[in-house]
Amino acid sequence: QVQLVESGGGLVQAGGSLRLSCVASGVTFSSYNMGWFRQCPGKEREFVAALSWGGRRTYYADSVKGRFTISRDNAKNTVYLQMNNLKPEDTAVYYCAGDPDILPTLVKRYDNWGQGTQVTVSS
């Protein structure tokens, strides 16, 4: 089973940027499709972005399209989420997930979450 450790969160002003990282272990990372999810205060966890194992396919939630970019470094077993032009509504705990079969877009498919990383965007 994949183990995931997220990092890179913090406090940033609206319009600022952050880059999140997620290091995976326990699996052949280069064979795993990876995704980012978030849980905003008082809301259910939701999909943010996903990237295929080879890095050729990406998929984004409409709310982050054009502002967030998902990427990966297979040599470092790491997936990134570059977040630009952050908005207060992006405030959430961000989690990553891995899937050997499909792009990770469905929250209910996963139950092996890391601790997440907190992102707070002030207005």
N, C-alpha and C positions, 0 to 999 in steps of 0.2 A: 504494500500500500504506500502511496506517495505521502511523504512528510513535507510540509510547507512552512516556510518562515517568511513573513512579510516584514518590510521595514521601509523607512523613508518618509513616513507621515510627519505632520507638524502643523504649526499655526502659520497661516499666510493671509495676506490681505487680498481682497477681491481684485482680480486681474493678474495675480501672481501665478507662479509656477511651482510645481513639485514633481519629483520623479520617485515613484515607488518601485521597490524591488521585491521579488519573491524568489527565494532559493528553494529548489526542490531536491529531495533525496529519496533513496529507497527504490527508485525506478530508473529505467533508461529514459532520461529526460528528453533526449532528441526524438523519441518516438511518441511523445505526449503532446497533444493539443492543450493549450493553456488558456486560462481566462481570468478575468478580474470581475469581482462582484463588490457591492457595497451595501451597507445597511445604515440608512439615515435615521436620525433620532425619531422614535415612535413609528417607524415604518418597517415593512418586511424587507428582507434582503432582495437585492435586484441585480440583474446582469448589467455589466458595464462594457466589457470588451473581450474579444477572444481572438486567438491566433493559432493557425494550424502548426503541426509539428515541424514542417519545413519552412514556415514563415511566409508562405505565399498567399494564404487566405487570411483575411481579417474580417471582423464583424463588430459593429459598434451599436450601442444603444443610441437612439436618436438624440437623447439629451446631452450626449458628450461628443457626438460626431463633429469633426472639424476642430475640436479643442484637445482631445486626448489621442495619444498614439500608443499602441501596444507593440512591443518588440521583444526579441529574445536573444540570448547568447548561449548557445548550446554547450559551448566549451566551459561555461561557468554555471551551468544548470540553473540559469536565472531568466525570469521573465520580468519585463519592466512595464511601467505605465507612466508615460510622460503626460503630465496634466498642465495645460496652459490655459490662460484666461479663466482662472478659477472663479467660481461664483459661490455665494453663501449656500446655495442649495446643493453644492457638491460636498458639504460637510457630512462626514460619515466615517464609519470604520470600513476599511477596504480589505478585502480578502481575495486570495487567488485560489484557483482549483485547476486540477489536471485531469485529462481524460484520454485514454489510449484510442478511443473509437470515434468520438465526435467532437466538434467544437463545443466547449463548455459554455452553454447559454442558459441552461435550465437549473435553477437553484435546487429544486427538489431532487435532482439526480445525485447530489453530493451531500455527504455527511461527515467527511474527513476534512474539517476546516482547520486552518492555523489560528493563531491568536489575533490576527488582523493588525492593521496599523491605522491609527486615528489621523484623519485629516480634518482640520478646522479652518474654515474660510471666513474671515471677518469682513464686514461691509464697511 
